[in-house]
Amino acid sequence: MKKILGGVTIVLILFAAPGYAQDLECDYMLSFEDLQLTETEIDDGYSIANFSEYGYYFDICGLFNGATSDVIYAELSDDFGFYWDIYGTIIWNPKGTSAYIQGSDLTEDFSTYLDGKIKWSRGLYSISATGGVNDGYSFILRYKSIRGYGYLDSWDLLKASGLDQIGRGKFQNLDKAKLLGLKAKSQRGNPGITE
């Protein structure tokens, strides 16, 4: 009976797991679902609005970079599309149960940043962070609180099961060359790191 239940559980996990539109060569992926954002929007003329929203996804593509540090790319999205992204760093504690995350990105359209902490407990990851977006002109969106729970995706398992092409798309705006370039640059600065 235990074998049957175990088999059913694995099948359910596989069919519930999201897929990816492309092979990203991430060492791991963290996916946070139903994120809560508490925001302050400041517009030209100092018009201020405060609000909270649910239902966002925050996906992290991590590339191992050292003993406990990783180069990352992350995206905020929902069922309707992509909103903003960051490139940055996660530094884990030696047990892999807690990490600091920080990142930013600057484009002609938007400047974004994120600063926070990720924790692992009882099989789930949680994120608690602050961040922001601005258009470099007359609009600032300040995230006073970014909170949610997530899980670690196993890309190899999804690919082997044939489920890697279905489900919610992730990493829609990733510049893979930029991410791999950041990893290579950081490794040049750390002579003790080898591929």
Secondary structure, 3 states (H helix, E strand, C coil): CHHHHHHHHHHHHHHHCCCCCCCCCCCEEEEEEEEEEEEEEEECCCEEEEEEEEEEEEEEEEEECCCCEEEEEEEEEECCEEEEEEEEEEEECCCCCEEEEEEEEECCCCEEEEEEEEEEECCEEEEEEEEEEECCCCEEEEEEEEEEEEEEECHHHHHHHCCCCCCCCCCCCCCHHHHHHHHHHHHHCCCCCCC
